Amino acid sequence: MHLSTEDTSHEGACCVILAAGEGRRLSALGNGRPKPTIEILGVSLGERVMLACLGAGIHRFIIVLGSQAEAVRAHFEHVSQRRGCAVEFVMATEWQRGNGISALAARDRVRGDRFLLVMADHLVSPTLIQRVLRAPVEPGEVCLGVDRDTARLFDPDDATKVWVRDGLIERIGKRLRAWNGVDTGVFLATPALFDALEDAVQRGRYALSHGIAALAEGGQTRAMDVTGEPWIDVDTPESLQEAERRLLRSLGKSGDDGFVAAHLNRRLSVPISALLVRTPITPTQITVTSFLIALGGAAFFTLGRFWTGVVGAVLVQIASVVDGCDGEIARLRHLATARGAWLDTMLDRYADSAIVVALTLGYTAEHSGVLPWLGGFAASTGFLLASYSTKEFALRHGASYP
């Protein structure tokens, strides 16, 4: 689940994040920390939710507080400063009664006729949010992102089910006997949601789904099919582990990987990245480390002996594996930058050139003549032209080189 680079700004739109819940089932893993602050591969649940919204073009957030309010507030304030977004807070004084009460607390802070509503413990992709934001919601309606792939569901017993017919949600609840979709926790709402929640509270029903169900009875709840988009509800230790597995699996889906990278390097780099992402090590530090390892391998090649060549080859392969970790760490932490990508590319080309020159020097120690130097020159030119050609193709055609 990574940030999108396309311009998808939704001018004036805001996002309400429900972060009031206690999260008892995750408390053991977090040593009593609030659920939104519990980390998944180096980034907290709350921050990952905000990053998905930022990637979808949302830059204003209303955080609904409840359990451990001050700790949650401090965490989101820190995230907003680092990520450059506007955050305001509202306290749900009776948050224990249900998440409908929490959503209702944001009523006076929402401006405009539409707003996004998400859960602080649902990991979703920016593209899922974008699809919901594009829904044709009329005044008085609410739209819910619905996953129709029920076979892919991680924990069916805990999911909020829906029955969808002709694009409308007719029924919603955890205990539906007949259902054909699942609530992803992403809503595009209008102020009508608050009216429905207030009516539900007066009848002693305090869950968000109670308000949605009331709107559904009047044909006011649309379903946006987001089947195929990554998402998971993280509220148990098992779902936390599954979220980590899915994030790590997504690292191996790059269309830019060659055969060796896809079938060897990624299988080694992803487990290493899973360990490094929990440390303060930065992607830039990994990039430089990979470059230095490659230079060490090149130094062994210059000696021109069999065993030094083997050592050099092992070091170069290690450098290639480590080189994959910088991008993986950057994607897992959402730290990818144009400067980092440029530095990685430049050092890769310097490393390639150093290796070819070193191989040439090592070979000419036993073989004289001009042919080894011509071969080395041709190889160095090939490395540079291959990199230049693929990037120029992508720049000119807007697609990866086939």
C-alpha positions in Angstrom: 0.0 0.0 0.0 2.0 3.0 -1.4 1.5 6.7 -2.0 0.3 7.7 -5.4 2.3 10.3 -7.3 -0.6 11.6 -9.6 -2.4 14.8 -8.9 -5.5 13.7 -7.1 -6.1 16.7 -4.8 -9.7 17.1 -3.5 -9.8 20.9 -2.8 -11.5 21.6 0.5 -12.3 18.0 1.4 -11.5 16.7 4.8 -11.2 13.3 6.4 -12.6 12.3 9.8 -10.5 9.5 11.4 -12.1 7.6 14.2 -9.3 7.0 16.7 -11.3 6.8 19.9 -11.5 3.0 20.4 -9.6 1.2 23.2 -8.2 -1.7 21.1 -8.0 -4.2 23.9 -7.1 -7.1 21.6 -4.0 -5.3 20.4 -3.0 -3.9 23.8 -0.7 -6.9 24.7 1.4 -6.3 21.6 1.6 -2.6 22.2 2.4 -2.8 25.9 -0.7 -0.8 26.7 -0.1 1.8 24.0 -3.1 3.3 22.1 -4.1 1.3 19.0 -3.4 4.1 16.5 0.3 4.3 17.8 1.1 0.6 17.4 3.6 0.2 14.5 3.4 -2.1 11.5 6.9 -2.4 9.9 8.2 0.9 11.3 5.0 3.1 10.7 2.1 3.3 13.1 -1.5 2.3 12.2 -2.6 5.9 12.5 0.1 7.3 10.3 -0.5 4.7 7.6 -4.1 5.7 7.5 -3.1 9.4 7.1 -0.6 8.5 4.4 -3.2 6.7 2.4 -5.5 9.7 2.6 -2.6 12.1 1.7 -1.9 9.9 -1.3 -5.5 10.2 -2.4 -5.3 14.0 -2.2 -6.8 14.7 1.3 -4.8 17.2 3.4 -7.1 18.2 6.2 -7.9 15.8 9.1 -10.3 15.7 12.0 -9.2 13.1 14.6 -11.8 11.9 17.0 -10.2 11.1 20.4 -11.4 8.9 23.2 -9.3 6.2 24.9 -5.9 7.6 26.0 -6.8 10.8 24.3 -3.6 12.8 25.1 -1.2 10.1 23.9 -3.2 9.8 20.6 -3.3 13.5 20.2 0.4 13.9 20.7 1.1 11.1 18.2 -1.1 12.6 15.4 0.4 16.1 16.0 3.9 14.6 15.5 2.8 12.8 12.3 1.1 16.0 10.9 4.3 18.0 11.5 6.4 15.4 9.7 4.0 14.8 6.8 2.9 18.5 6.3 -0.9 18.2 6.8 -3.5 20.1 8.8 -4.9 18.3 11.9 -7.6 19.2 14.4 -9.0 17.2 17.2 -12.4 16.6 18.8 -13.2 14.6 21.9 -15.9 11.9 22.0 -16.9 12.0 25.6 -19.0 8.8 25.5 -16.8 6.9 23.1 -17.2 3.7 25.1 -20.8 3.3 23.9 -19.9 2.8 20.2 -18.1 4.2 17.2 -21.3 5.9 16.1 -21.0 8.2 19.1 -17.4 8.9 18.0 -18.4 9.8 14.5 -21.2 12.1 15.8 -18.6 14.0 17.8 -17.1 15.4 14.6 -20.4 17.0 13.5 -19.6 20.6 14.3 -16.1 20.4 12.8 -17.0 19.1 9.3 -17.3 21.9 6.7 -18.8 21.4 3.3 -21.3 19.0 1.8 -19.1 15.9 1.6 -16.3 14.4 3.8 -14.3 11.2 4.0 -14.7 9.0 7.1 -12.2 6.3 7.9 -11.2 4.1 10.8 -7.8 4.5 12.5 -7.2 0.7 12.4 -8.1 0.0 8.8 -5.1 -0.2 6.4 -6.3 0.8 2.9 -4.6 1.9 -0.3 -4.8 5.4 -1.7 -6.4 4.0 -4.8 -9.2 2.5 -2.8 -9.9 5.9 -1.2 -9.7 7.6 -4.6 -12.4 5.2 -6.0 -14.7 6.1 -3.1 -14.1 9.8 -3.5 -15.2 9.6 -7.1 -18.5 8.1 -6.1 -21.6 10.1 -7.3 -23.0 10.8 -3.9 -26.0 13.1 -3.8 -27.1 15.3 -0.8 -28.6 13.1 1.9 -26.6 10.0 0.8 -23.6 8.1 2.0 -21.3 5.9 0.0 -19.3 2.9 1.5 -16.4 1.2 -0.1 -17.4 -2.5 -0.5 -15.2 -5.5 -1.2 -17.1 -8.1 -3.1 -14.3 -10.7 -3.0 -15.6 -12.5 0.0 -13.3 -15.5 -0.5 -10.2 -13.2 0.0 -11.5 -12.0 3.4 -9.0 -12.5 6.2 -11.4 -12.8 9.2 -15.0 -13.3 8.0 -16.4 -13.7 11.5 -15.2 -10.2 12.6 -16.1 -8.4 9.4 -19.1 -6.1 8.9 -21.1 -7.6 6.1 -23.4 -5.9 3.6 -26.0 -7.0 1.1 -25.7 -5.0 -2.1 -28.3 -4.8 -4.8 -28.3 -2.5 -7.9 -25.5 -0.4 -6.4 -27.3 0.2 -3.1 -26.6 -1.3 0.3 -29.9 -2.8 1.6 -28.6 -4.4 4.8 -25.4 -4.0 7.0 -24.2 -5.8 10.1 -21.8 -8.3 11.5 -24.4 -11.0 11.8 -26.0 -11.0 8.4 -26.9 -14.5 7.3 -27.0 -13.5 3.6 -24.3 -11.1 2.4 -22.4 -10.4 -0.8 -19.8 -7.8 0.3 -17.8 -6.5 3.2 -17.5 -3.0 4.7 -13.9 -1.7 4.1 -14.3 1.1 6.7 -14.0 3.9 4.1 -17.1 6.2 3.7 -17.8 9.2 1.6 -20.5 10.9 3.7 -22.8 13.9 3.7 -24.2 15.6 6.8 -27.1 13.2 6.5 -25.0 10.6 8.3 -24.9 12.7 11.5 -28.7 13.0 11.4 -29.0 9.2 11.0 -26.6 8.6 13.9 -28.4 11.0 16.2 -31.7 9.2 15.5 -30.0 5.9 16.2 -28.6 7.1 19.5 -32.0 8.3 20.6 -33.2 4.7 20.0 -30.3 3.3 22.1 -28.2 2.2 19.1 -24.6 3.5 19.2 -22.7 1.8 16.3 -21.8 3.5 13.1 -23.4 0.6 11.2 -26.7 1.5 12.9 -26.7 4.9 11.3 -25.7 3.4 8.0 -28.5 0.8 8.3 -31.0 3.6 8.9 -29.9 5.4 5.7 -30.0 2.1 3.8 -33.6 1.6 4.7 -34.4 4.8 2.8 -32.2 3.9 -0.2 -29.6 6.5 0.8 -26.5 4.2 1.1 -24.5 3.6 -2.1 -21.9 0.9 -2.5 -18.7 1.7 -4.3 -17.1 -1.6 -5.5 -13.4 -1.5 -4.5 -12.8 -5.2 -5.1 -9.1 -5.9 -5.7 -7.8 -2.9 -3.8 -5.6 -3.7 -0.8 -7.1 -3.3 2.7 -7.3 -5.0 6.0 -9.0 -4.4 9.4 -6.2 -4.5 12.0 -7.7 -5.2 15.5 -6.2 -8.5 16.5 -2.6 -9.8 16.8 -3.4 -12.2 14.0 -4.6 -9.4 11.7 -1.5 -7.3 12.6 0.7 -10.2 11.4 -1.3 -10.6 8.3 -1.0 -6.9 7.5 2.8 -7.2 7.8 2.8 -10.2 5.5 0.8 -8.3 2.9 3.0 -5.2 3.0 6.1 -7.4 2.6 4.5 -9.3 -0.3 3.8 -6.1 -2.1 7.5 -5.3 -2.2 8.1 -8.1 -4.6 5.6 -6.9 -7.2 7.7 -4.3 -8.9 7.4 -4.4 -12.7 11.0 -3.1 -13.0 12.7 -6.2 -11.5 14.8 -8.4 -13.8 15.0 -12.1 -13.6 17.7 -12.2 -11.0 16.1 -9.5 -8.9 12.7 -11.1 -9.0 13.8 -14.7 -8.3 16.8 -14.3 -6.1 17.5 -10.8 -4.8 14.0 -10.0 -3.6 13.8 -13.3 -1.7 16.8 -12.2 0.3 16.3 -8.5 0.5 12.6 -8.5 1.7 13.4 -10.5 5.0 16.4 -8.2 5.6 14.2 -5.1 5.0 11.6 -6.5 7.5 14.3 -6.4 10.1 15.9 -3.1 9.1 12.6 -1.2 8.9 12.3 -1.5 12.7 15.7 0.3 13.2 16.7 4.0 12.7 18.6 3.1 9.6 17.7 5.3 6.6 17.3 4.4 3.0 20.2 6.7 2.1 22.5 5.0 4.6 21.6 1.6 3.0 22.3 3.1 -0.5 25.7 4.2 0.5 26.5 0.9 2.3 25.6 -1.0 -0.9 27.9 1.2 -2.9 30.8 0.7 -0.5 30.3 -3.1 -0.6 30.3 -3.1 -4.4 33.6 -1.1 -4.3 35.0 -3.7 -2.0 34.1 -6.4 -4.4 35.7 -4.4 -7.3 38.9 -4.1 -5.3 39.1 -7.9 -5.1 38.6 -8.2 -8.8 41.7 -6.1 -9.5 43.9 -8.8 -8.0 43.2 -11.1 -10.9 43.3 -14.4 -9.0 40.6 -17.1 -8.8 39.9 -16.9 -5.1 39.9 -13.1 -5.1 37.4 -13.2 -8.0 35.1 -15.5 -6.0 35.3 -13.1 -3.0 34.7 -10.2 -5.3 31.7 -11.9 -6.9 30.1 -12.7 -3.5 30.6 -9.1 -2.4 29.0 -7.7 -5.5 26.0 -10.1 -5.1 25.6 -9.0 -1.5 25.8 -5.4 -2.7 23.0 -6.1 -5.2 20.8 -7.6 -2.5 21.4 -4.7 -0.1 20.8 -2.3 -2.9 17.2 -3.6 -3.0 16.7 -2.8 0.6 16.9 1.0 0.3 13.9 1.2 -1.9 12.0 -1.4 0.1 12.6 0.5 3.4 11.6 3.8 1.6 8.3 2.3 0.5 7.5 0.6 3.8 8.1 3.9 5.7 6.8 6.1 2.9 10.1 8.0 2.7 10.7 7.7 -1.1 12.0 10.9 -2.6 13.2 12.0 -6.0 16.6 12.9 -4.4 16.9 9.4 -2.9 16.1 7.7 -6.2 18.6 9.9 -8.1 21.3 9.1 -5.6 20.6 5.4 -5.8 20.8 5.5 -9.6 24.0 7.5 -9.7 25.8 5.3 -7.2 24.6 2.2 -9.0 26.2 3.5 -12.3 29.5 4.3 -10.5 29.5 0.9 -8.9 28.9 -0.8 -12.3 31.7 1.2 -13.8 34.1 0.4 -11.0 33.4 -3.3 -11.3 34.0 -3.4 -15.0 37.2 -1.4 -14.7 38.4 -3.7 -11.9 37.6 -6.8 -13.9 39.5 -5.4 -16.8 42.5 -4.5 -14.7 42.5 -8.0 -13.1 42.3 -9.6 -16.5 45.1 -7.5 -18.1 47.5 -8.6 -15.3 47.7 -11.9 -17.1 46.6 -11.0 -20.6 48.2 -8.2 -22.6 46.9 -6.4 -25.6 44.2 -3.9 -26.4 41.2 -6.3 -26.7 40.6 -6.6 -22.9 40.4 -2.8 -22.7 38.1 -2.6 -25.7 35.9 -5.2 -24.0 35.9 -3.3 -20.7 35.0 -0.1 -22.5 32.1 -1.8 -24.4 30.8 -3.3 -21.1 30.9 0.1 -19.3 29.2 1.8 -22.2 26.5 -0.9 -22.2 25.8 -0.4 -18.5 25.4 3.4 -18.9 23.3 3.1 -22.1 21.0 0.5 -20.7 20.2 2.7 -17.7 19.9 5.8 -19.9 17.7 4.1 -22.5 15.2 2.6 -20.1 14.7 5.9 -18.2 14.5 7.9 -21.3 11.9 5.6 -22.7 9.8 5.9 -19.5 10.2 9.7 -19.6 9.1 10.0 -23.2 6.4 7.3 -23.4 5.1 7.4 -19.8 5.5 3.6 -19.5 8.3 1.2 -18.5 10.6 -0.1 -21.1 9.1 -3.4 -22.4 
